[in-house]
Amino acid sequence: METDVPLALKHLARLLDLRKRQGDQPYRVVITLAASLNAEVRKAICHSESWSDLRAYLQQLGLRDRLGVLAHGLALQEASQNLNGYRALARLCKQGYFTMILTGGIDAWLERAFTSENVGLEQLCQLVLGRESEIYLQEKLRDHARRREILLLKLFGSLEAGLLASDFPDLLEFRSPLREILERELNEDLIVIGSPTQEEAILRLLSTTSRSSIYYVSPQPPAEDDRLLRIIEARHRESAPFLIWGTYGRPTHFFAGLEALLSSRQALTVTVTELETQSAAFPAAAAQQAVEQRVVSPPAALLTGSARAPQPRLHADVLLVTVTEIEAQAVLALFSQVERYYIEEKTYYLLGEVGGTSLVMVQSEMGQGGVAGSLLTVSEGIRHLQPRAVIMVGIAFGLKPDEQHIGDILVARQILAYELQAVVAREGQRSVRLRGDRVTASPLLLDRCKSGAKSWSGQRVQFGLLLSGEKLINDKEYRDQLQALEPEAIGGEMEGAGLCAAAQHHKVDWILVKAIADWADGFKHVNKERRQRKAASNAARFTLHVLAQGGLAPLATGPNWIES
């Protein structure tokens, strides 16, 4: 056994040994997508290590081709090393150290490892999201401990089964009541293998107030803004005693090292002084390695989602504006690295570059008015960042449920503020008409969105008039009144009027891209979270698809005018 085994690994081995002897619940194991679809595999598939590049590349392919290129990329990896590591895991499961594994891997290495260790179907329950019914999944997850079986749940699909998650390579949400069951399981003691940047659905379920432990295993030290790292720090005040990185952060070395410690029953004793020494040593070493690994060369003609080094003064070619937390998370989930900048009262998120265009996101409060509404948020964002264009991304309500579907993407050709009305009574009859102007979006951005829509393989994109006002509408009668006033309108929302007013004042190109989350018909609460997440994700993905075409990068003299 090597002498440089991390103290956190020794401590974990000691705890696992104690749990087994005392008959306590085992740790749950989460193996992320990044553990198998690592940087080398991603580069083999799309010539880039960036998750954003991989996402953009896969979105251009049909399901069969996606499965084919993923299988080819994974086959290039050294399968024997992965199999050896997973065989160690299989032996640990046979011995009772682990009974539940959630894996983002779509390959069959885990299953082959269990087979090679003679773990049969009577001992191993293999589940794939999307293959089994939700009722069956719920039953197995609830009863696996009582049945004393090893449960293996594949989260992103399976190459062998020909299944791939619809949002691959992202895991955005679990449906209820499966979500509640997994939330309970994931807030028990946990070991996470690999960076969970793609497992948004899991990160959202992890409580910062739980007293359960999370051990984080990764080849590289996590960045300061790593969300899992923040959760660990919130639970335990410090993270170093729970981090295993470097050589033993690789799955094959981690499981082999853990098995060696447990089988030899070595040491399994770690003093408080040793852990404190590790805590003190970790930040400097981790920070240095993080800096060394920060620079990534982006590929030509592909989406580059790597964040750039901090700048003395933040600048953006394009400012993305979101409102709700779901909208903001839908955008942030598309980038592997995000840097925060604090300018006066607002937080700005440096996302990186897409199609040669630098992107920053800011989050507004709901509505156009107020000190943090869209009007002032966009105005201040333009003043601080000097962007060439502003794009508002998020969710809206649809006005044509017979023609439209939840998740359809609405691009505002024009925006009409419906709050400005003339209400006139004549001969005992009241008439209402809208007095606001139809404000047309930037011809440049409309052109780029239309061009992007031609190669977009996602849900339907519709261009037209959107209504904008301060009211959160969830009443069919009122919605129908608005539609009668403007029959051409295809949808409505609350912040667009502030966007176009601010952008026009500063002479900056603007457009609004939002997807349908409900019909404003009194049933907004039905499947609310699922619908909103779907709509926000569709709008964010389409926006990045448009930007990835590169049509905004050549702008050099300003937003949609020519200097004389």
URDA-V343695 format. One line per field, one symbol per residue. psi: psi as a letter, one per 40 degrees, with the letter a starting at -180 (. if undefined). burial: I if it has 16 or more other ideal C-beta (glycine too) atoms within 10 Angstrom, else O. Layout:
psi = ???
burial = ???
//
This chain:
psi = hiefhidddddddddddddddefihiiihhhiddddgadddddddefiehddddddddeeiidddddddddddddeigddddddddddddddddeediehhhheheaeddddddddefhidedhhhihhediidddddddddedddefihhhhhdeahddefihidehfigdiiiieddddddddeeahihhhihfdefdddddehheeieiihhhhidihiidehdddddddddediddeehhiadeehdddddddddddddefidfhhidddddddddddddddddddddedhhhiiieihhehiiiiidhhihdhhhhiciddddddddeehdhhhhhhhbeihhhhdaihfehhhiiihiiiidaieeadddddddddddefidihhhhaiiiiegdediiheihhhhdihhhedhihhhhhfehhihiheiihhhihddddddddddddeheaiihhhahhihiehhhfhddddddddddgdeieaiaeeddddddddddefhiiihhiiheaefeefdehfddddddddddddddddddddeeeeedeheeigfihh.
burial = OOOOIIIIIIIIIIIIOOIOOOOOOIIIIIIIIIIIIIIOIIIOIIOIIIIIIIIIIIIOOOOOOIIOIIOOIIOOIOOOOIIIIIIIIIIIIIOOIIIIIIIIIIIIIIIIIIOOIOIOOOOIIIIIIOOOOOOOIIOIIOOIOOOOIIIIIIIIIIIOOOIIIOIIIIIIIIOOOOIOIIIOIIIOIIIIIIIIIIIIIIIOIIOOOIOOIIIIIIIOIIIOOIIIIOIIOOIOOOIIIIIIIIOIIIIIIIIIIIIOIIOOOOOIOIOOOOIOOIIOOIOOOIOOOOOOOOOIOIIOOIIIIIIIOOOOOIOIIIIIIIIIOIIIIIIIIIIIIIIOIOOOOIOIIIIIIIIIIIIIIIIIIOIIOOOIIIIIIIIIIIOIIOIIIIIIIIIIIIIOOOOIOIIIIIIIIIIIIIOOOOOOOOOOOOOOOIOIOOIOIIOIIIOIIOOIIOOIOOIIIIIOIIIIIIOOIIOOOOIOOIIOOIOOIIIIIIIIIIIIIIIOOIOIIIIIIIIIIIIIIOOIOOOOOIIIIIIIIIIIIIIIIIIIIOIIIOIOOOIIOOOO
//
